[in-house]
Amino acid sequence: MASSDSSCYTVVLESSVEHPSTAELRSCLEKGSDEVKLDTLRKIIISTMNGNPQPALMMPIIQYVLPSRNKQLKKLLHFYWEVCPKYDDNGKLKQEMILVVNAIRNDLQHPNEYIRGATLRFLQKISKDAELLEPLVPTCRSCLEHRHSYVRKNAVFAIFSIYREFENLIPDAPELMYTFLVAETDSTCKRNAFVFLAQCAMPKAVEYILSIYDTISSLDESLQMSIIEVIRLDCKSDSAHKSRYIRCIFELLETSSHAVKYEAATTLTTLTQNPAAIKAAASCFINLVIKESDNNVKLIVLDRLESLRSKHGHILDGLIEDILQILSSADMEVRRKAMSIILSMTSSRNVEEVVLFLKKQLLKTQEADFEKAPEYRQLLIQSIHVTAVKFSEVAASVVHALMEFLGDSNNPSALDVVSFVREVVEKFPHLRVTITEKLISTLSEIKSGKVFRGVLWILGEYVETTADIQSTMREIRKVLGEIPILASEQRLLDVASTEEGAGEGGEDKDKEKAAASRPRVLADGTYATETAYSSTTSARLEAVKAASKPPLRTLLLGGDFFTGSVLAAALTKLVLRFAEKSTDVAAVNTLRAESMLIMTSIIRVGQSKFVTVHIDEDSNERIMNCIQTLSELETQPAVQEVFLKDTKAAYSKMLGAQEKFAADKKASEATKATIVQVDDLLSFRQFTKKTADDAIDADLGRATGAGEQQEDFMSNLSRISQLTGFSDPIYAEAYVKMHGFDILLVPFVDFVDADVLLVNQSANTLQNLCLDFATLGDLKIVERPSVFTIAPHGFQSIKATIKVSSTETGVIFGSIIWEGPNLSEACVILNDIHIDIMDYIKPAYCNEAQFRSMWTEFEWENRVNVSSSVSDPREYLKHVMQATNMSCLTPEGATSGDCDFLSANMYARSLFGEDALANLSIERTEAGGITGHVRIRSKTQGIALSLGDRITMSQKDKKPLTV
């Protein structure tokens, strides 16, 4: 009988040239050369695949092409026999196929091993046609004894395909294959035969494993992989040989093949939960990561190691020193993944060894030839930060080592050190004195304004003794240079002018003056006097600016007055605390006067010509407030309390909020309650199927889409697009469905399936109907629909697959063409289908530093003005988050409370790895509405514009959009 489905296994490129007639094709087959026959046969195959089989050409092909000895023609003939109709209208095999079977039998007995092997491969593709295969079975069996391994290995799979579909054709196939396997010497043939037994006769496969048990470790890699697969399958059903299998897997952990090691370690963790086995598997994974050169493989194995650690807790803690060796890898992604595993395995028992190793690695990053030193140094500093805060016993040993990097030229690393020191000095009061002393001594090494601000804040809050306060003032004077700043800079300029003037003679000066003061005629016809004085003065000024200066003075003259305002606040705190601690009134007044002089000097130089950028209004006001506070030292105790207590309390409260958030998140993950409905099925563990490879089954389920959630009926209806009108001769509508495939070693690809329903609304038969799609944007048609014929008032479903590779706005458009009366062409233009980018954008999370870095880096910005009748700013924030699929990065505590304005950062990531940032700044108007703007930034223009359009569309409705 004919097969119920006519599968095609080979895709041939379709040419756009017009197809010749049947007579022309017959003529080319009869009289053409081998090259002409090749081209003609290719056209016939394409025509057959497109629904025009041309049965009249089968006999000419048998007559003129089948006898050819050309190997390319023979290969193309195999393609043709796959797709051509082999049965007549009654379901019986065509008479012509008897000649074809005879030719195939001859090829199976051909002296050339390539022709034999290619013909055996072809038999695997027609394995559902029993009438064709039955006469060929004896010849296939004889090929198992051929001298060439290429023929034997293809004969094994040919028999496998026949036996799987029609067991009665080769009833003794398992015994035949077992005998072949025992006698075979070629590794590929043995592997193919063993796969046959594993799929069709599991007891025979187990028997073979037991017969070669002692030599498994010396077998070929491919056969070892197949044996591991059989062991995994056999253990699903409580095998009596499980203990022997485990010993075998232990031996395979020591093999030289990395692939076998990985499969053996994965299988071992599914066969037994014994701590020794888990530890052996983890050691194997670690060795693979260290020895493997491919970074993608390293990441895959590290994921498996992390999964093992999460299931088996402290069993792997003893291997942490081995995992530390993975940090020697040059790839930063591997280092980050390994570091996350190390931090999760760190405990009070091994924390000292971990921190000692990280400190050694930190010193290595200072070497000139160390690869990717800045990024790795930042990762190490962040990791030491997390470890020291978690384990207080190591904080003292690492904080001084890290403070050596405050003067690091890599700004992010130095900022991480400041963040770490600030948290340690708050949480561990007994370390404050030594930390502040070290900070005071390293002030002169700091180069960055951000690092200066952090260090000055720490000194202002935590320097408490009078001696330390005076020492801090001395170091600040050193990094500021001569005070007042403006007077000293003016003096340098005057000295430079005097020296230049003294080096020139009076006669030369008169000549220059006379030459320079000549009148000039400008472009508009007016006269002007030009002198060399202004250009000379500006040159001297630039020379004074470029002169070497202390670091903090350089920052102030460069326009960093935010750092100046922080310095003013730190000086104010130091003076107020010194006034509390000291009884020496003269010393207090001296310190206060000096601090006020520094502050006024910063304001004055900020308004002079010596700075790159003049002082901003906010910094000016902040410094003036500090001056006023010091001038009213005895009369304003409330202000003193704000400086000395409130800022430190606010930081302490922020740390407490962060700890509480982390603890709540950990608790919610640990105690995730599963809601069970009253009508849910009861599951009895004793009655369920015992599986030994849950992880592998889970991976397989994700790969095949078995774990995808099914959408409800109403959600499916919302995706239907009407393509034509109800009055058109043919009605069409499309259901658009997204399918994403996230393959680890390949960038994410997404496919859009457009299931189109066509309804013939006329009383005529629509012949040669073709649905033609085209795309705009980053879309590509993967599979074009075939040609159809639709009866009067008939239906036809057509599927078109479109590949999507980015979130650029995409449009699908097209037309339906068919043959009308008298062979005239009729056409209906389809409505456009717009691809919704919300299907590709998912909420994501990043920290504040990453957000700021990406915000600075991304060049595309889309600003959307906000004007809404929603009265609550937080409700509008939720509205935007729902409309754009973005997550809010601003902590909930920062947006809580009753306030008329709100600012929040949002972040999302597309399935293609594109980042989308947004900043919402809104305020409540007197009329009760919301006004402000949303700024969206991304690396590509498309996602920024699309999200902006989405927000604009959502504002037209008071209610949030349903996504």
N, C-alpha and C positions, 0 to 999 in steps of 0.2 A: 504493500500500500504506500501511497505517497505520504511524505511527511507532512505533519500539520503546519509546520512553519518552514519557510524557505530562507534559512539564515545565510547571510553572505559574510565570509570571513576575511575578505581582502578588499581594500578600497583602491580603486584605480583612478588617477587624476582625470577629470573630465575636461575635454577640450571644448572651446567655445565655437569651433568651426561647425558649419552646418552638416548634418549627417547625410551621407549619400543614400541612394535608393538600394533596394534589395538586388536588383539586376547588376548594378555597378559593383556591389560587394561580391556577388557571385563571380563576376568577371575577374575581379582582383584575386580571388581565391584560386581560380582556375589557371590563370596565365601569369600571375605575378611572381616575382622573386621572393626569397625568404624575407627580405626586409619589407616588401609590400604586404606579404601575408601577415607579418607581425603587426603592421599598422592597421590592416583590415580587421584582424581578429580582435585587436584592442577596441576598435570602434564597435564591433558587434557585442563585446562584453559590456561596454558602457551602455549601449542601447538596451540590452537585456536587463541590466540593473535599473534602468529608468522606466521599466514597465513595458518595453517593446521587444519581446523575446525573439521574433523573426524565426519561427520554427522551420521555415522553408530552407534556411541556410545550414541546418544541422547536417544534412547528407553531404553537401559540398565540403563542409569542414572535415567530415570523416573521410571523404574521398581524396581531398587534395592536401589537407594539412596534417592529418593523423599519420600518414606514412613518413613524414619528414624526419630526418635525423638531427635537425637543428635543436640544440638544447633549449634555447630561448623559446622556440615555438612550443616545445613539449611543456615547458613551465607555464606558458600562457594558456595552453590547452587545459591544464589542470584548473586554472581560474575559470575557464569557460564551462567545464563540466560541473563546477560548483553551482553556477548560477543558472544554467540552462534548464528548461523544463524537461524532466526525464520521464514524465508519465503523461498518458493521454487523458482525454476528458472523462474516461471511465475509471481512472485511477490505476490503470495497468501500465507496466513498463513498456516503453516504446520499443519497437523492433530494432531500431537503429542502435539502441544501447547495447545490444548483444555484440555488435562490432566493436563498440567502445570497450566493453569488458574484456574482449579478446585482446585488444591492443594494450590495455592496462596489464593483463597477465603477461604479455610478452615483455613489457617494460620491467615487470617484477623479476623476470628471468634474464634481463639484459646483462651482458658481461661488464658494462661500465657501472661502477659502484655509485657514482653520483646519480645516474638515472634511476637506479633501484631505490636509493635513499629518498630522492625527491618524490617518487611514486608512492612509497610507503607513507611519507608525510601527507600526501594528497588523500590517501585512504582515511586518515584521521578526520578529514573534513567532510567526508561523505559517509560517516559511520552510521547515519540513521537510515540508509537505504539498504535494507536487508537483501533484496533481490540482486543488487549489484555486488554485494560483498560475498555472498555465499560461494560463488565459483572461485573466488580469489583466496579463500581461507587456506587451502593446502599450500599455495605458493607463498603466502605470508609465513606460514610455519617453517617452510624450508629456508626462508631468509634468515632465520635464527642461527643457522649453521654456516652463514657466509663467512669468508675469510676476513672481510673488512669490517672494522668496528662501526663505521658510519652506517652501514646497512643494518647491522645487528641492533644498534640502539634505536633506530627508527622502526624496525620490525617489532620491537618490544612494545612501543607505544601504539603502533597500528593494531596489534593484537589486543592491547589494553582498551582502545576505543571500541573495537568490535565486541569484545566480551562485556563491556559496560552496557552497551545498548542491546545486544542479542546474545545472551549467555548460552543459548542452545546451539549457536554456530560453533563455539569452541568450548564444550563442557569441561574438558580437562585442562583448561588454561592455567589454573593455579598450580597444579602438579607440574605441568610443562614449564612454567616460569620458575618454579623452585629448582627443578633439575638444571635449567639453564643458569640460574644464579649460582648454584654450587660449582658448576664447571667453568663459568666465565672468569676471564682474567682482566678484561678492560674495565677500568673504574667507572666510566660513564655508563656502559652497558649494565654493570652491576647495580648502579644507582637507579637506573630506569626500571630494571626488573624488580628491585626492592620497593620502589614506589607502587608498582603494579600490585604486589602482594599487600602492601599497606592499605591500599584502597579497596581491594577486592577479596583478599583472603588474609585477614589480620592474624589468625592463628598460625598460618604459614610464616608470616613476617616475624612473629614472636619466636617461633621455632628456629628461624634462621639466626636471629640475634643471640639466642642461647647457644647455638652451635659455634658461633665465632666470638663468644663473650670475651675470651682472653686476648683477642687480637684487635678489638674495636679501636683502641687508642692509636693503632698504627695504620688505620684505613685512610682512604682518600677523604678529603674535606666534604665533598658533596654527599658521600655515602654516610658520613658521620652526622651530617645535618638531617638526613632522612631518618636515621636511627633514632635521633633525639625526638623527632616528630612522632615516630611510632611509639616510643616510650611514653610520651605525653598523652597520646590517644588511648593507649592501653591502660594507663593508670586511671582513666575516667571510670572504669568499671571494676574497681577493687582487685587489681591484678595480684596474683599470688607471688609474682616475681618482683614486687615493688622494692624489696630490700636489695636485690641484686641490681635493679635499675639504678638505685641511688648510688651504689658503689661504682657503677659504670659512669654515671654522670660526674662523680668526684674525679675519676681518672681523666675525663674529657676536659676538666677545668685546667689541666696542665698541658693541653695540646698547643701546637704552634699557631693554629689558625685563630684569628681574632673573632671571626664570625661564629665558629664552633664554640669558642669560650663564652661568647655572649649568650648564645642559645642554651648552652649547658647551664650557665649560672641562672638564667631566667627560669628554666625548667626545674632546676633544683629547688628554687624558692616556692614552686607550686606543688612539688611532691612532698615536701616535709617542712615543718616549722621548727625543727630542731635547732637550737642556738648555734651549734657547731656548723651545721649546713648553711645557715643564714650568714654566719661570719665568713665562711669559705666563699660563698657567692659574692658577698660584698667585697672581699679582697680581690676576687677576680675582676669585678667591675672597676675597682680602683686601678689595678694594673693595666686594664684596657685603656683607661683614660690617660694614663701616663705614657704608654707606649704607642698608642694610635696617633697617626699624624693628621688625620682628617678632623677638623674642628666640629663639623656637623655630627660625626660619630661620637666625639667627646660629649657633646651636649645631650645626645640621645641617652648615652650610658649614664650621665650624671642625673638625668631625669629618673631613670630606673633606680639609681642609688638613693635618690631622695625619696622615692616611693617606698623603697625597702626600709629606710630609716624611719619614715612616718608610721609604718606598721609595727616595727619591732623595737622601737624605743632605744633603751640603753645597751642593747646587745652589741651595737656597733661602736660604742664610745671608745673602745680600745683601739679602734682603727683610725682615730682622728689624726695621729701623726702621719699615717700613710696618706690620708686625704690632703694634709697640708702640702705634700709634695706636688699636688696638682697645680698649686699656685705658680709653679715654675713655667707653666704654659705661657706662650706669648700672646694668646688671644684673650682680649678683655672680657668677652662674654663667658668664656670658660672660667676665667678667674672669678667673675661675679657669681656664677652658679655654684662653683666650689666654695666660695666664701660664705654663701647663704647656708650651705650644708654644714660647714664648720661652725658657724655661729649657733645653729640649732643643736649641734652635738656638744657644745662647750658646757661643762659643768664645773662645780667647785673642785672636783678631783683633778681636772686636767687644764684648768684655766691658766695656770702659771706657765705650763709648757706652750700653750697656744699663744699667749701674749709674748713670750720670749721669742718665738718663731716670727711673729708678726713684726716685732721690733727689729729683728735682724733683716727681714725683708725691707723694712722701711729705710734702714741704713744703706742697703744695696741700691735703692732707687736714686741715691745721690751720685752714683757712679755715672760717668759721662756716656758710656756705651750701653747703658741699660735701656731696653726696648720699652716704649710707651711708659716712661717713668712718671710723668705728671698724673695720668689717669690712674695708674696703679698706686701711686702714693696717696691719692685722694681716697681710693677704695680702702687702703690699709688704715688710714686715719679714721675713716668712718667706722670701720669694723672694731678698731681698738676703742673708739668712743662707746659703742654699744656694749662691748665686753666690760669696760671699766665701770660704767654706770650700773650694769647688772651685777657685777661682782666687785664689791667695794674693796676687798683685800688687795686688788691689783691696781687700784686707781692711783695710789701714791707712787708706784713704780713706773707708771707710764706717762703721767701728766708732765713730768719734767722732760722726758725724752721727746714728747710731742711739741713742747714749747720751743724746741730748737728750730722748728719749721715755721715759726711766726714770721720770720723774714723771708720765707720762700717766695721766689719769683712767680710761682704758680698760685695765682690768687685763690682759686677754689680750695686748694689744700690748706692754705693759711686760714681761710674762713672757717673750715671745718675744725681746725685746731682751736680757734677762738670759741666756737660754739661748744666744743668739748670742755674747755677750761671753764667757761662760764657756768656750765651745768655742774661740773665737779666742785667748784668753789662754793656753790649754793648748797649742794647736798652733803658735802663732807666738811663741816666747819673746822675740824682739826687740821685740815690741809691749807687753810686760807693764808696763813702767815708765810709759809714757804712758797706758795704759788704767787702771791703778790710780790714777794721779793724777787722772784725770778722774772716776773713780768716787768718790774721796774728796771731791771738790768738789761732787758732785751728791747726796750723802747727805741733805742738808737738803730736797731737792725731792721725795724719794720719799714716797709715801703708803700704798702697799700692803704688808701684812705679807709676802706671798709674794715680792715684789720685794726687800724688805729682807733676807729670808733668803738669797736668791741672791747679793746684793751683799756681804753680810757674809761668806758662805762664800768668795767670790772674794778679798776683802781678807785674810781669814785665811790663805789658801793662798799668795797670790802677792805680797803686800807683803813685801819682803825687806830693804831698807836701814833702818838705824836712824832716819834722818830721816823716811822715809815712815811708819815705824811710829808715831813720835811725832805726825806729822801726822794719821794715822788716829785716834789716841786723842783728839786735840783735837776732831776732827769728831764722833766718837761722843759725847763729852761734850756737844757742842752739841745733838745730836738727842735726847739723854736729858734734858737740863736739870739742875737742881740735884740733887746727890747728898748724902746718902742720900734716896731718893725718899719714903719713908714720913715722915721727919722734916719734909721741906719741905712735903708735903701737909698734915700736921697743923698746921704753922705757919700755912699759908694758912687753914685752918679756924678756928684760934684768932683770927687777925687779923679774919676776917669776923665772929666772935662778938663780939669786943671793939668793933668799929666799930658794930655794931648796938646793943650795950648802951649805948655812950656816947651814942647819939642819943636815948635815951628818958629821961624824968624818973623820979625815985625814987618819986614818988606814983603815977604810972601803973603802975609795976611792982608796987606793993603791991596796987593794985586788980585788976590782971590775975591776980596770984597768988591773991588771995582768991576771985576769980570762978572761977578755973580749978580750985581745990582743993575745990570743993563735991562732996559725995558724990552718986553717980549710982545709980539703980536699974536693974539689968540685966534682960534678958528672962527670966532664970530666977529673978528675985526677990532676988538677992544684991546687996550694995552694993559699989561701987568708986569710987576717987578718980581723976578725970581731970585731967590737967595739959596745958598747951600746950607744955611743954618738949620732948617727944619730936618733935612735928610740926615745931617750929621748927628743931630740930637737924637733922632729915632734910632740911629745905628748904635749910639752909646747906650740908649735905654735897653735895646735888645741884648747888648753885651752884658749889661748888669743883670738882666733877667736870666740869661743863660749861665751865669756864674754858679759855681758849686755852692750849695746851701744845705743846711740840716734838713732831714726828711720832712718833718711836720711843717716847717717854714715853706718848703717847696710845694707842698700840697696846698697851703693857703694861698700862695702867690699864683698857683695854677687855677684858682677859682673854686676849690673844694671848701666852701664855707659851711657846709653841713657838718664836716668834721670840726670846723671851728666852733660851731654851736655846741657840739658834744663836749669839746674841750672846756668850754665855758661852764657847762653844767657840772662836769667832773671837778673843776676848780672850786665851784660854789660848794659842792658837797664836802670837799676836803677842808675848806675853810670853816664851814659850819661845824664839822666834826672836831677840828682842831680847837675851835672856840669852846666846845663842850669839854674836851679832855684837858686842855691846858689852863693853868692859872696865870701864865705870863701874859699880861695884857699887851705889853710892847710887842712880843712875838706874834700875837694874834693880829694886831694892827698892821704889822709889817707884812704878814702873809696875805691879809685882806687887801692891802694897798697894791701889793705886787700882782695879785690875781686880777684886780680891777684894771690895772695898767695893761695887762695882757689882753683883756677883753676889749678895752677901748682901742688898743693898738690894732686888733683884728678888724674892728669896724672901720677905723680910719684908713687902713691900707686897702680894705675892700672897696673904698670909694675913690682910690687914687689911680694913677696911670700905671702903677707897677704890677697890677694883677691882670691876668688874662681875661677874666670875666668879673664884673662888679658883683658885690655882695647882693644876695637876693633878699627880699623883704622878710620872709619867714625867719631866716637865720639872723638877720639884723634884730628883729623883734625878740627872738629867743635870747640872744646875747644881752640885749638891753634889760630884759627881765632878770637875768642873772646879776647884772650890775646893780639893779635896784634892790634885789634881795640882799646883797652884801652891804649896800649903803644903809639899809634899815635892819642891821643885824640884831639889834636888841629889841626892836619894836614889833616885829612880825613873827611870832612863834609858830603860827599856823603854816606859814610858807616854809619855815625850816622843817616842819614835820613832813611836808610834801616831799622835800628834797631828800631827807634822811631816811624816811620809813616807807612812804607810799610806793616809790618806784621799785624798791626791793621786794615789797609785799606783792606787787603786781606780777613780777617775774616768778616769784615762788608760787603764786596762784596759777600762772600759766603752765608751769611744770607739773603741778598737781592735776590740772585739767588734762594734760597730755597723757599722764600715767593712768588716769581714770578711764580715758577713752581707749587706751591700749588694753587695759584690763577688761573693760566691758566687751570689747571686740573679741578678745580671746575667750571670754566666758560664753559669749553668744555662739561662737564657733564650736566650743566644746559641748554645749548643751543645746543642740539644735533639736527642737521638738518636732516630731512628725505627726501631722494631723491625720487621724484615721477616721474615715466615715463609718457609719453604722452598717452600711451594706457592702463594705469592702470584703474581698475574699480572705479567708483565713489561710495562713501558710504554715504547714507542718514541716519542720526541717527534716524530719526522718523520711518524709515522702518525696522530697525534692531530689532532682538529679544531682549526683555528686560530680563536681567538676574539679579537675586538677589544674586547670589553666584559666583562672578567672581573668587575669590581666590580659592574656592573649585574646580571649573571647571578647573582652571589653574593647580592646584595640580594633578587633575585626568588626565589631558592631558599629564603632564610630566610623570606620572606613567605608562600610557599606550603607551607612545612613540608617541602620536599624534603631539607633537610639534617638532619632529625631522626634520631636514632639509633633503630633498631628494637629493641624489647625482645625478650628471648628468651622461649621458650615457658614456662619455669618461672616467670618473672616475671609473665607474663600470668595464669597459673593462680592466683597468690597474690592477684589482684585480683578473683576471682570470689566473689560473695556469693550464698548460697542464700536465696531469698525465701519459698518455701513448702515444706511437708513432702512426703515421698514418697507419703503416703497421701491427699493432697488430690486432688480431681478434675483439677486442673491444676497441673503442676509448673513453677516459675519460678526462674530464676537470672539474675543480672546481672553483667556485666563492666564495671567502672568505669574509665574512661580519662580522663586529664586532658589538656587542650589549652590552652596558654598563647599569647596573642598580645600581644607587647610592641610597641605602636605608639608612635613617638616623640612625636607630638603629642597622644596620648590616654592617659589613665592605663591601667595594665596591667589587662587583663581575662582571666579564665580561665574555660574552659568544661569542664564535666564531661559526658562522653557516657556514658549508661547503656545499654548494649546488653543488652536483656532477651530471653532465650530462653524461650518458652512451649511446653509439651508437654501436649497433651490426653491424659490418662491414662484417660479414660472411653470408653465405646462410643457416646456421643452426640455430635452436632454442636453445638458451642458457638457460638451466634449472637449477633451484636452485642456481641462481647467488647470491653471497654474497660479499658485499664490507666490507673488514675488515680493520679498522683503528687502529693504535697504536700511542703513543706520546712519546716524549722526553722532559724533562724540567718540569716546573710547570703547566702541562696541564692534563686534565682529561676528558675522553670520558663520556658524560652524557647520550646520547641516541644513541644506536647502530642501524644501518640500518637493515631492515628486509630482507628476502630472496625473490628474484624476478625471474620471467621467462620473457625473452626478445625474441620477434619474430625476424625472419631474417630481417635485415636492420631496426630494430625497435629502438625506443628511450625509455629511462627511466631516470627520475629525482629522485635523492636520497638526503636526507638531513641528515647531521650528526652534532650534537651539542657538542662542546668542551668547558669546563669551564676553564677560565684563572684566576689565583689568584695572579700573580706577573709579573714583567717585565723581568723575566729570559728568555733567548733566548729559544724559543720553536720550535719544529719540529714535523710535522705530517707526518707519513709514513704509508704504508700499501700495500695491494694487493687485486686483484679481483679473486675470485675462482668460478668456475661453473662446471657442469657436462658435459663432452664432449661426443663423440660417445662411445658406449658400456660402459656407466657409468664410464668412466675414468675421473679422475679429471684434469682440466686444470687451469692454473694460469697465471696472468700477474702482475708483480711487478710495483708499482706506483712510480712516481717521488716524492721526498720530497716536502712538503709545509712548508715554513719558515714563522713564524709569525713575522710581522714587529712591533717592539716595539714602533715605532713612533706613532702608533695609540693610545698608552696609555700614552704618555708623552705630557704634556701641559705646556706652558709658565706660570711662576708664579713670585711672587715678595716677597722679604724679605728685611729688613733693613741691614745696614752694621754690626751691632752688632750680629744679628742672623746669618749672613753669616759667620762671623769669628768664632762664637761658633760652628757652624756645621762643618766648615772646620777643626777645631781642633779635633772635636769629631770623625769624620768619618775616618775609618781605611783603606778603599779600595781606592787606587789611581791608575789611568791609565794615563800614560804620552804619548802623541802622538806628535811626531815631525812634524813640519810644514815645508813644502817646496813647494811653489806654485809660478806660474808665474803671479799671480795677483799682480799688482803694488801698489795698494792703500790699506793700512792697514785697513781702515774703510770698504772698500768693502769686504775684506776677513772676517771681523767681521760679517757683514751682511750674508755672505755666510755660516759661521758656525752656526749662529743663525737659519737660514732657514733650514739647514740640520739636526739640532738636536732639533728643536722646543724649544729652550731655549730663555729666555728674558735677556736683558743686564741690569745689575744693576748699572753700571757705568754711571753717569749723562752725558747727551749729551754734556754739556759744557766742560767736562773733556776730551772728545775724539775729540773735534773740533779743527780746526787750522791745519796748515801745519807742520807735524812732521814726522820723519822717523821711529819712534817706537810707539807702542801702547800696553797698558795693560788694560784689561777689565775683570770684573767678570760677570758670567752668572749663571742663576738659572732656574731650571725646576722642576716640581713635577709630579709624575706619578698618574694615576687614583687610584692606590692602596695605596697612601699616602707615597710613597718613594721619598726622596729628592735627587736631582742631582745638584752638584756644579761644576763649571768649571772656570778656570782662563786662559785667553788667553794672552800670552806675545810674541809679534812678532816685527820684525824690517825690514825695507826695505834695501836690499843689494845694492851694487854698480852696480850690473848687472840689477837692476830694479825689481827683484823678492822679495818674502817674505820668511823669515826664522824665526824660533822660535819654540815654543811648546805650546800645550794645556794640562793642567793638569785637570783631571776629578776626583772628589771624590764623594763617596756615601757610604751608610751604608752597602749595599749588593754588592757583586762582579758582579752580572749579569748586572745591569744597567750601571756600570762604563765601563765594557768591551764592551757592546753593543753600547754605545755612542761613545767610541773610535773607534770601527770598522766603525761606520757610518761616522765619520770625515775622517778616512783613505780612505774609498770608495769615499767620495765626492771630495777628493784631486786629484783623477785620472782624473777628468774633470775640465776644466777651469771654466765652467759654474756651478752655484749652482744647487744642486739637487732639483728636484720638489717633494715636499712632499705632 
